Amino acid sequence: SSLRLPSCLGCTTILFPAGAAIAAAQLIALNAHVLWSRLRARQLHVWVAMLLTDKDIVSEELCTF
């Protein structure tokens, strides 16, 4: 229920088991600092990977003109 979620987490709709595991880990990480830091490192890794992929896509689009 969204009424029982901590104020720092939004209500989530999850389609896949991996997403449910991450959402559960975020709830647990509110009191587990090691888990919180691992989740933040994972989030940073995904963010950097997206930036690099976007950079590659943009450079490919510029080369086609």
C-alpha positions in Angstrom: 0.0 0.0 0.0 1.3 3.5 -0.8 0.0 4.7 2.6 2.7 2.6 4.3 5.6 3.6 2.2 8.3 5.8 3.8 8.1 9.4 2.7 11.4 9.2 0.8 10.1 6.5 -1.6 7.5 6.9 -4.2 4.8 4.5 -5.1 6.0 2.0 -7.6 4.4 -0.2 -10.2 6.7 -3.1 -11.0 6.4 -5.5 -14.0 9.5 -7.7 -13.6 10.9 -9.7 -10.7 14.3 -7.9 -10.9 12.5 -4.5 -10.4 10.6 -5.9 -7.4 13.9 -7.1 -5.9 15.5 -3.6 -6.3 12.4 -1.9 -4.8 12.5 -4.3 -1.8 16.3 -3.6 -1.5 15.6 0.1 -1.4 13.2 -0.3 1.4 15.7 -2.4 3.4 18.5 0.0 2.5 16.9 2.8 4.5 18.4 1.1 7.6 21.3 -0.9 6.0 24.1 1.5 5.0 26.2 -1.1 3.2 23.2 -2.1 1.0 22.4 1.6 0.4 25.9 2.3 -0.8 25.8 -0.8 -3.1 22.5 0.4 -4.6 23.9 3.9 -5.1 27.0 2.4 -6.8 24.7 0.4 -9.1 22.7 3.5 -9.9 25.8 5.4 -10.8 27.1 2.6 -13.0 23.8 2.5 -14.9 23.8 6.3 -15.3 27.4 6.3 -16.7 26.5 3.4 -19.1 23.5 5.4 -20.4 25.6 8.5 -20.9 28.2 6.6 -22.9 25.6 4.8 -25.0 23.9 8.1 -25.7 27.2 9.7 -26.7 27.8 6.8 -29.1 24.4 7.2 -30.6 24.7 10.9 -31.1 28.2 10.6 -32.7 26.8 7.9 -35.1 24.0 10.2 -36.0 26.4 13.1 -36.7 28.5 10.9 -39.0 25.6 10.0 -41.2 25.1 13.5 -42.4 
